[in-house]
Amino acid sequence: MRIGILGLGRIGAFHAETLSGLDAVDSLVLTDPCTDAAKSAAERFGGEVVDSPEALLSAGVDGIVVAAATDAHPALILAGVTAGVPVFCEKPVARTMPEGVRVLRAVEGAGVPVQIGYNRRFDAGFVAARAAVQAGELGTLHTVRSTTLDPAPPPAAYIAASGGIFRDCSVHDFDIIRWVTGREVREVYAVGGNRGADYIARAGDADTTGAILTLDDGTLATVSNSRHNARGYDVRMELHGMRDSIAVGLEDKLPLRSVEPGAAFPAGTPHDFFMDRFAAAYRAELAAFIEVVAGARTSPCTVADALEAGWIAEACTRSLHEHRPVTVAEVRQA
């Protein structure tokens, strides 16, 4: 199998390394506006470097991985689909929801699979949590808690182009809540503040947020996010039901320090980076895409799936700025 990679920055280079180690992948074709980045990846992981997306799609690829800047996602997804080549694209589908909806309409019925990169769906803990919910082990769910805390804020230029913390960071929590519970979000109420990094406030964004999501069966989900968690990169989920409660991320590398007398947990070195916490999940995600390319499975995270998480982010953003509950139906109609 021959796979093209468009964008060889940090995550694109990681994907090149992963793909080069998969038995089903025979060769890579690489392109990036920064030619040196593509050449560096080719030297490290093998592959042919071409000078444009058009040249890559003409190079006999069986599938493409889009790891380029967000603004390029819609055009590259559509170029792959138009060429009849299965597409994996890092989230988001597009910078804005209207543009994402246009992509969805364009790919619907095309018969070409598109997989969007929500990697938590491939993390062993989240997979086990979903299986427990589906098997009815927890009984009726009443509370879900989901957390994503970054060890330090990203640079000012990143913040300015991110679309805000709900669209950039919390959206991972929104997607995994939908996927694990199998439920849709009906209404949100979001709050936020700024505890540091003045450039985040100047960008009109919050660096620490909380959101209460009401799911369509009445389950309450709370989502906690921050750009400031000095102890490390903290991603967890709790699910509480009438019969049992479970947790994802409750392991020795959890970035928390217990002050209970005699407590020795967690004992490991805390996670300090998303690629550390989710290295195995990223590999499983791309292995799944190779199965999609081979026709052995359908897309495990479609454009429609990704847009559902995006609508929740839109509702939370509006709720934060307008200080009121917002339904997901309201933002869909805007």
Backbone torsions as a table, in degrees:
resi	resn	phi	psi	omega
1	MET	NA	140.6	-177.4
2	ARG	-115.0	120.9	-174.2
3	ILE	-119.0	133.5	176.2
4	GLY	-98.1	143.1	176.5
5	ILE	-123.3	124.3	-179.8
6	LEU	-110.4	107.7	-175.8
7	GLY	106.1	112.6	-175.5
8	LEU	-121.3	40.4	170.9
9	GLY	-76.9	-152.2	-174.9
10	ARG	-57.7	-52.5	-176.2
11	ILE	-76.2	-34.2	178.3
12	GLY	-63.9	-41.3	177.4
13	ALA	-65.5	-38.3	176.5
14	PHE	-62.6	-41.7	177.6
15	HIS	-65.2	-36.8	177.6
16	ALA	-61.8	-43.9	178.1
17	GLU	-61.2	-45.4	-179.0
18	THR	-62.7	-48.7	-177.7
19	LEU	-63.9	-36.1	-179.8
20	SER	-64.9	-19.7	-179.9
21	GLY	-96.5	-0.4	179.9
22	LEU	-88.3	131.8	-175.9
23	ASP	-59.5	-32.9	-176.4
24	ALA	-75.6	-12.9	-177.8
25	VAL	-97.0	118.6	-179.0
26	ASP	-90.9	-35.0	-176.5
27	SER	-156.3	157.5	178.7
28	LEU	-119.2	147.9	171.1
29	VAL	-123.2	128.4	-169.7
30	LEU	-122.6	141.3	172.8
31	THR	-149.0	146.7	178.5
32	ASP	-158.8	141.9	175.8
33	PRO	-55.0	-30.0	173.1
34	CYS	-91.2	99.3	-174.6
35	THR	-58.0	-34.9	-179.2
36	ASP	-62.6	-35.0	178.7
37	ALA	-64.8	-42.7	178.4
38	ALA	-66.6	-41.8	179.8
39	LYS	-65.2	-39.1	178.5
40	SER	-62.4	-44.3	178.4
41	ALA	-64.2	-39.4	179.3
42	ALA	-63.6	-40.0	179.1
43	GLU	-66.3	-35.5	-177.0
44	ARG	-81.9	-38.7	-170.5
45	PHE	-122.4	0.0	-177.7
46	GLY	85.9	161.3	178.3
47	GLY	129.9	160.7	179.0
48	GLU	-99.6	133.5	179.7
49	VAL	-98.5	130.2	174.8
50	VAL	-122.7	166.2	-168.4
51	ASP	-97.4	3.3	-178.5
52	SER	-163.9	159.5	173.3
53	PRO	-58.5	-36.7	179.6
54	GLU	-62.5	-43.4	178.9
55	ALA	-65.4	-36.8	179.0
56	LEU	-64.2	-45.7	-179.0
57	LEU	-69.1	-17.7	177.4
58	SER	-92.3	2.5	-173.2
59	ALA	-96.6	17.1	175.7
60	GLY	75.4	33.8	-179.7
61	VAL	-79.4	148.7	177.9
62	ASP	-92.1	-22.3	178.9
63	GLY	-160.6	159.4	178.4
64	ILE	-128.6	148.3	175.4
65	VAL	-115.3	119.4	-178.4
66	VAL	-98.8	111.2	178.0
67	ALA	-125.2	27.0	-179.3
68	ALA	-82.2	179.9	178.5
69	ALA	-62.2	151.7	-174.2
70	THR	-53.7	-41.9	-177.1
71	ASP	-60.3	-23.5	-178.9
72	ALA	-87.0	-11.7	-173.4
73	HIS	-57.7	-51.7	-176.7
74	PRO	-57.0	-48.1	-177.3
75	ALA	-64.4	-38.4	-178.4
76	LEU	-73.1	-38.6	174.5
77	ILE	-58.7	-49.4	-176.9
78	LEU	-66.9	-33.8	177.1
79	ALA	-64.1	-42.5	178.2
80	GLY	-64.2	-46.5	-179.4
81	VAL	-63.1	-42.0	178.4
82	THR	-60.9	-35.3	178.8
83	ALA	-81.0	-3.6	-179.8
84	GLY	76.5	23.4	-176.1
85	VAL	-108.8	124.9	177.3
86	PRO	-55.6	143.6	-172.6
87	VAL	-123.3	132.1	163.1
88	PHE	-109.4	129.5	179.5
89	CYS	-133.5	131.9	173.5
90	GLU	-60.9	150.6	177.3
91	LYS	-69.7	154.9	-3.9
92	PRO	-86.1	170.6	175.6
93	VAL	-61.1	-41.6	-178.1
94	ALA	-155.9	166.7	-179.4
95	ARG	-68.7	-34.8	-178.8
96	THR	-119.9	155.9	179.3
97	MET	-66.6	-41.8	177.2
98	PRO	-57.3	-39.3	177.9
99	GLU	-68.5	-38.3	176.8
100	GLY	-62.1	-39.6	177.5
101	VAL	-63.7	-38.7	177.4
102	ARG	-62.8	-39.1	176.9
103	VAL	-63.4	-44.9	179.7
104	LEU	-57.6	-46.7	-179.5
105	ARG	-62.7	-34.7	-178.3
106	ALA	-72.9	-32.1	-176.1
107	VAL	-92.0	-20.0	179.3
108	GLU	-62.1	130.6	178.3
109	GLY	79.3	0.1	-179.0
110	ALA	-76.1	-20.9	179.9
111	GLY	77.5	12.2	179.4
112	VAL	-114.8	120.1	-176.3
113	PRO	-69.8	141.3	174.3
114	VAL	-127.6	129.0	177.9
115	GLN	-116.9	128.3	179.0
116	ILE	-101.0	141.8	-168.9
117	GLY	-82.6	79.4	168.0
118	TYR	-105.3	91.1	-166.9
119	ASN	-69.0	-22.1	-178.1
120	ARG	-62.3	-23.0	176.6
121	ARG	-63.0	-13.5	-177.5
122	PHE	-113.1	4.6	175.9
123	ASP	-77.6	135.7	-173.7
124	ALA	-58.5	-39.2	-179.7
125	GLY	-65.6	-45.5	179.2
126	PHE	-67.4	-36.3	176.0
127	VAL	-61.0	-43.5	179.6
128	ALA	-66.2	-37.3	178.7
129	ALA	-64.3	-43.6	178.6
130	ARG	-61.6	-42.2	179.5
131	ALA	-62.3	-38.9	179.3
132	ALA	-64.9	-41.4	177.9
133	VAL	-64.4	-47.1	-178.1
134	GLN	-63.0	-33.0	-179.7
135	ALA	-80.1	-6.1	180.0
136	GLY	77.3	17.5	-175.9
137	GLU	-65.1	-28.6	-175.9
138	LEU	-90.7	-8.7	-170.7
139	GLY	72.8	-156.9	179.3
140	THR	-69.8	123.6	177.3
141	LEU	-70.8	141.5	172.6
142	HIS	-126.2	-26.1	-177.1
143	THR	-141.9	134.9	172.2
144	VAL	-127.4	135.4	174.9
145	ARG	-123.1	128.3	-179.2
146	SER	-129.1	135.2	-172.8
147	THR	-132.9	134.5	167.0
148	THR	-136.3	114.3	-179.8
149	LEU	-124.1	120.3	178.2
150	ASP	-84.6	147.3	180.0
151	PRO	-68.7	-26.6	179.5
152	ALA	-160.3	152.9	-178.6
153	PRO	-69.8	149.8	174.5
154	PRO	-71.7	171.3	-178.4
155	PRO	-63.1	161.1	-178.3
156	ALA	-58.5	-39.4	-179.0
157	ALA	-63.7	-36.8	177.9
158	TYR	-66.3	-46.9	-180.0
159	ILE	-57.9	-43.6	-176.9
160	ALA	-61.3	-29.6	-177.3
161	ALA	-103.6	2.1	-170.4
162	SER	-79.2	-22.4	-174.7
163	GLY	86.8	-2.1	178.8
164	GLY	107.4	159.6	-172.3
165	ILE	-62.8	-34.0	-179.7
166	PHE	-69.1	-39.2	-179.5
167	ARG	-76.8	-28.5	-173.7
168	ASP	-94.9	-43.4	-172.7
169	CYS	-109.1	-57.9	-174.9
170	SER	-61.3	-24.6	-177.1
171	VAL	-57.4	-28.5	175.1
172	HIS	-65.6	-40.2	176.5
173	ASP	-64.6	-42.0	-178.4
174	PHE	-62.2	-44.1	180.0
175	ASP	-63.9	-44.3	-174.6
176	ILE	-73.1	-29.6	173.8
177	ILE	-62.7	-46.9	177.2
178	ARG	-58.8	-45.7	-172.9
179	TRP	-70.1	-43.9	-177.4
180	VAL	-70.6	-44.1	-176.3
181	THR	-82.3	-24.6	-174.5
182	GLY	73.4	17.0	-177.8
183	ARG	-116.2	162.0	175.7
184	GLU	-101.6	156.0	177.8
185	VAL	-90.7	129.2	-178.0
186	ARG	-97.1	-43.1	-174.3
187	GLU	-147.5	151.4	179.6
188	VAL	-132.4	154.5	166.8
189	TYR	-138.2	122.1	-172.2
190	ALA	-125.5	144.0	174.7
191	VAL	-132.2	163.0	179.5
192	GLY	-164.7	165.8	178.0
193	GLY	-156.3	-179.0	180.0
194	ASN	-128.4	118.4	-176.9
195	ARG	-109.6	1.8	-179.7
196	GLY	175.7	-174.6	178.1
197	ALA	50.5	78.0	-175.3
198	ASP	-54.1	-29.3	-176.7
199	TYR	-67.0	-22.2	176.9
200	ILE	-70.6	-45.1	176.7
201	ALA	-62.5	-40.4	-180.0
202	ARG	-64.4	-27.0	178.0
203	ALA	-80.7	-0.6	180.0
204	GLY	80.5	20.3	-175.8
205	ASP	-115.4	166.5	174.1
206	ALA	-106.1	150.8	176.7
207	ASP	-103.5	-10.9	177.7
208	THR	-140.3	126.5	-174.2
209	THR	-138.7	158.6	170.8
210	GLY	-137.7	144.4	178.6
211	ALA	-141.8	139.6	172.2
212	ILE	-106.9	122.6	179.0
213	LEU	-108.8	130.0	173.2
214	THR	-99.2	118.2	-178.8
215	LEU	-82.5	167.5	-171.9
216	ASP	-70.9	-9.6	175.2
217	ASP	-106.2	8.2	178.9
218	GLY	95.0	-8.6	176.0
219	THR	-60.5	139.7	176.0
220	LEU	-100.9	130.8	176.7
221	ALA	-119.6	130.5	175.1
222	THR	-109.6	136.6	-178.5
223	VAL	-123.0	126.0	-178.5
224	SER	-119.9	128.4	-178.6
225	ASN	-137.3	146.5	173.7
226	SER	-154.4	150.2	172.5
227	ARG	-87.9	-1.6	-173.9
228	HIS	-126.9	98.2	175.0
229	ASN	-141.5	84.4	-168.9
230	ALA	-58.0	-23.5	-177.6
231	ARG	-77.2	-18.2	177.7
232	GLY	150.4	-169.0	-178.2
233	TYR	-92.8	111.5	-169.9
234	ASP	-114.5	111.7	175.8
235	VAL	-127.1	119.3	-178.4
236	ARG	-144.2	162.9	171.0
237	MET	-145.2	138.2	170.5
238	GLU	-118.1	141.9	174.9
239	LEU	-129.8	123.9	-176.1
240	HIS	-118.2	125.4	179.4
241	GLY	-124.9	178.2	179.6
242	MET	-67.9	-19.5	-175.5
243	ARG	-110.6	-30.9	-175.5
244	ASP	-162.1	165.6	176.6
245	SER	-132.1	142.0	-179.7
246	ILE	-136.0	163.8	179.7
247	ALA	-137.8	143.0	170.3
248	VAL	-105.8	136.6	177.5
249	GLY	90.2	5.3	179.5
250	LEU	-88.4	79.8	-174.9
251	GLU	-145.5	175.9	-167.8
252	ASP	-64.1	-18.8	179.0
253	LYS	-95.8	9.5	175.7
254	LEU	-58.5	128.5	-178.1
255	PRO	-81.6	62.5	174.6
256	LEU	-136.5	149.5	178.4
257	ARG	-117.9	118.8	179.3
258	SER	-78.7	138.9	175.4
259	VAL	-109.0	12.6	175.5
260	GLU	-70.8	134.7	-179.7
261	PRO	-56.7	128.0	176.9
262	GLY	80.1	-3.4	-178.8
263	ALA	-70.3	133.3	-179.8
264	ALA	-114.6	5.1	-178.3
265	PHE	-112.1	139.2	-4.8
266	PRO	-81.3	147.1	-171.8
267	ALA	-106.2	-8.6	-174.9
268	GLY	-89.5	177.6	174.4
269	THR	-75.8	124.4	-175.0
270	PRO	-60.7	147.0	170.0
271	HIS	-59.3	137.5	179.9
272	ASP	-125.6	6.4	-173.6
273	PHE	-160.3	145.0	-177.1
274	PHE	-64.8	-30.5	180.0
275	MET	-76.7	-18.2	170.6
276	ASP	-76.1	-51.0	-177.5
277	ARG	-62.6	-36.1	-171.9
278	PHE	-118.9	23.5	-179.0
279	ALA	-55.7	-48.3	-178.5
280	ALA	-66.2	-36.0	179.7
281	ALA	-65.8	-40.4	177.2
282	TYR	-61.3	-40.3	179.3
283	ARG	-65.8	-43.3	178.7
284	ALA	-64.5	-34.9	179.4
285	GLU	-63.1	-45.4	180.0
286	LEU	-72.4	-33.4	174.8
287	ALA	-61.9	-37.9	176.4
288	ALA	-64.6	-40.4	179.0
289	PHE	-62.6	-38.6	177.4
290	ILE	-60.5	-36.7	175.5
291	GLU	-66.7	-36.2	176.1
292	VAL	-63.2	-45.7	178.6
293	VAL	-59.4	-39.7	-178.6
294	ALA	-75.2	-7.5	-178.7
295	GLY	81.0	13.8	-176.4
296	ALA	-87.2	-13.5	177.7
297	ARG	-156.2	161.4	175.7
298	THR	-84.9	167.9	-179.3
299	SER	-60.3	127.0	178.9
300	PRO	-81.5	-6.0	175.2
301	CYS	-154.1	96.1	-173.4
302	THR	-80.7	172.9	173.8
303	VAL	-59.6	-41.1	178.7
304	ALA	-61.8	-41.8	176.2
305	ASP	-57.8	-48.1	-177.1
306	ALA	-62.6	-37.9	-179.7
307	LEU	-68.3	-31.6	177.7
308	GLU	-61.3	-43.8	175.9
309	ALA	-63.1	-36.1	179.0
310	GLY	-64.3	-38.1	178.5
311	TRP	-65.0	-37.0	177.6
312	ILE	-63.9	-41.8	177.5
313	ALA	-61.6	-40.0	177.7
314	GLU	-62.6	-42.8	-179.7
315	ALA	-64.2	-41.1	179.2
316	CYS	-66.6	-39.1	178.1
317	THR	-61.4	-44.8	178.2
318	ARG	-65.4	-41.9	179.3
319	SER	-60.6	-42.5	178.6
320	LEU	-59.3	-46.5	-174.7
321	HIS	-77.8	-27.0	-176.4
322	GLU	-105.3	-1.6	174.6
323	HIS	55.3	51.3	-179.7
324	ARG	-158.8	160.7	172.5
325	PRO	-65.8	145.2	179.8
326	VAL	-134.7	132.5	175.4
327	THR	-86.3	151.7	176.9
328	VAL	-65.8	-34.3	177.9
329	ALA	-59.9	-34.7	-179.3
330	GLU	-63.9	-44.0	-177.3
331	VAL	-74.7	-28.3	175.5
332	ARG	-61.5	-33.7	-175.2
333	GLN	-85.4	-10.7	-175.0
334	ALA	-68.7	NA	NA
